[in-house]
Amino acid sequence: MEATRITRSPRPGAKAPGDQRTVVVRAPVKPPPGHPKRPPGSEPVRTPPPVSLPLERIALVALVFGRERAAVLLEGLTEPEASRAKVYLAGFAALSSARRQARVAVEFGVRPDAAARLRALMEEAPEVLRREIFRRLPPYHRSLFPEREVEPPGAAATPAVCALAERLIREATR
């Protein structure tokens, strides 16, 4: 416990009687005997330690949002966690862009506007591509298009059309 005392005294070499200086003095004060150290009810609140995300996810977020600063961002973690997170970061940085985007989608899910993007994609795509896109959609996205049915792949579904359909689905949902 500390006590604060403010005193006013004439300044050294003061010429006017009102020319004073203010001095703040803080000194420790002993509480009287039998006095509790803290007032009742002011006990410190103990909070549980914060729940942390897995280090893999932290490293992935740092890479996605921080790019060049990702390693610096991870230095804010405690030392053992920071070094482990940097190992994950190096692994993610070594992935190709497509694999890194796929990992982000797996970890954090699809876009919230994926349904609207898929609808727009189906409106703009030619019929051959629409059929292939619909055929490759997961069942929960197929429900967006109740008027369509899954058709067997036709002769027009070349490997290039199939690859394009898969790529467009990934881009619309991630």
C-alpha positions in Angstrom: 0.0 0.0 0.0 1.3 3.5 -0.8 0.3 6.9 0.3 0.6 10.0 -1.9 1.4 13.4 -0.4 1.5 16.6 -2.3 3.4 19.4 -0.9 4.0 23.0 -2.1 7.1 24.8 -1.2 8.8 27.9 -2.5 11.0 27.3 -5.4 14.7 27.8 -4.8 15.6 31.4 -5.9 11.9 32.4 -6.0 11.4 36.1 -6.1 7.6 36.3 -5.9 5.8 35.0 -2.8 3.4 32.8 -4.9 6.1 31.2 -7.0 5.9 27.6 -5.6 6.7 24.2 -6.8 4.6 21.1 -6.3 6.3 17.9 -5.1 4.6 14.5 -5.2 5.9 12.1 -2.6 4.9 8.4 -2.6 5.9 6.4 0.3 5.0 2.9 1.5 2.6 2.8 4.4 2.2 -0.1 6.8 -1.4 -1.1 7.3 -2.6 -1.1 10.9 -2.4 -4.4 12.8 -5.3 -6.7 12.1 -6.1 -5.0 8.8 -6.6 -7.4 5.9 -4.2 -6.9 3.0 -7.1 -6.7 0.5 -10.6 -5.5 1.0 -13.1 -8.3 1.2 -14.6 -9.3 -2.2 -11.6 -7.9 -4.1 -9.9 -11.3 -4.5 -8.3 -11.6 -8.0 -10.6 -13.5 -10.4 -8.9 -16.6 -11.6 -9.7 -17.3 -15.3 -8.9 -20.5 -17.0 -6.1 -20.4 -19.5 -7.3 -19.5 -23.0 -8.0 -22.3 -25.4 -5.5 -22.3 -28.2 -6.0 -23.3 -31.8 -3.8 -26.1 -33.0 -0.5 -24.8 -34.1 -1.0 -26.1 -37.6 -4.0 -23.9 -38.0 -2.2 -20.9 -36.6 0.7 -21.4 -39.0 -1.7 -21.7 -41.9 -3.6 -18.5 -41.0 -0.3 -16.7 -40.6 0.8 -17.8 -44.0 -2.5 -17.0 -45.7 -3.0 -13.5 -44.2 0.6 -12.6 -43.5 2.6 -14.0 -46.4 6.0 -12.4 -45.9 5.4 -11.5 -42.3 4.2 -15.0 -41.3 7.4 -16.0 -39.5 7.3 -12.7 -37.6 3.7 -13.2 -36.6 4.5 -16.6 -35.1 7.2 -15.1 -32.9 4.4 -13.8 -30.7 3.9 -17.4 -29.4 5.8 -18.9 -26.5 9.2 -20.3 -27.5 8.4 -24.1 -27.8 5.1 -23.3 -29.7 6.8 -20.8 -32.0 9.5 -23.2 -33.1 6.9 -26.0 -33.8 4.6 -23.5 -35.6 7.5 -22.4 -37.8 8.1 -26.0 -38.8 4.4 -26.2 -39.9 4.8 -22.9 -41.7 7.8 -24.2 -43.7 5.8 -27.2 -44.7 2.8 -25.1 -45.9 5.1 -22.6 -47.7 6.6 -25.6 -49.7 3.2 -26.6 -51.0 1.9 -25.4 -54.3 -0.7 -22.7 -54.3 -3.4 -25.1 -55.3 -2.5 -27.6 -52.5 -2.3 -24.7 -50.0 -5.7 -23.4 -51.0 -7.1 -27.0 -50.7 -5.6 -27.2 -47.2 -7.2 -23.9 -46.2 -10.6 -25.2 -47.5 -10.3 -28.4 -45.6 -9.3 -26.7 -42.4 -11.7 -23.8 -42.5 -14.6 -25.0 -44.7 -16.3 -23.7 -47.8 -17.1 -20.1 -48.5 -20.3 -18.7 -47.0 -21.4 -17.5 -50.4 -20.6 -20.8 -52.2 -24.2 -21.5 -53.1 -24.6 -18.1 -54.9 -21.3 -18.6 -56.7 -22.2 -22.1 -57.8 -25.6 -20.8 -59.1 -23.8 -18.0 -61.1 -21.3 -20.5 -62.4 -24.1 -22.9 -63.6 -25.9 -20.0 -65.4 -22.8 -18.9 -67.3 -21.4 -22.3 -68.2 -22.2 -24.0 -71.5 -24.5 -27.1 -71.3 -21.6 -29.6 -71.7 -19.8 -28.0 -68.8 -22.9 -27.7 -66.7 -23.6 -31.4 -66.9 -20.0 -32.2 -65.9 -20.1 -29.6 -63.0 -23.3 -31.0 -61.7 -22.0 -34.6 -62.0 -19.0 -33.7 -59.9 -20.8 -31.6 -57.2 -21.1 -33.2 -53.8 -24.7 -34.2 -52.9 -25.3 -31.2 -50.5 -24.5 -28.8 -53.4 -26.6 -30.8 -55.9 -29.6 -29.9 -53.9 -29.2 -26.3 -55.1 -30.3 -27.5 -58.6 -33.4 -29.7 -58.1 -34.3 -29.4 -61.8 -31.2 -31.3 -62.8 -30.4 -35.0 -62.7 -27.0 -36.8 -62.7 -26.3 -38.0 -66.3 -23.6 -40.5 -67.3 -20.5 -38.8 -68.9 -21.0 -38.2 -72.6 -18.5 -38.1 -75.4 -18.2 -34.4 -75.0 -16.9 -34.8 -71.4 -13.2 -34.8 -72.4 -10.5 -34.9 -69.8 -10.0 -31.1 -70.3 -13.7 -30.5 -69.6 -13.6 -32.7 -66.5 -10.5 -30.9 -65.2 -12.1 -27.5 -65.9 -15.3 -28.5 -64.1 -13.4 -29.6 -61.0 -11.3 -26.4 -61.0 -14.4 -24.2 -61.3 -16.1 -26.0 -58.5 -13.1 -25.6 -56.3 -12.9 -21.9 -57.1 -16.6 -21.3 -56.5 -16.6 -23.0 -53.1 -13.2 -21.9 -51.6 
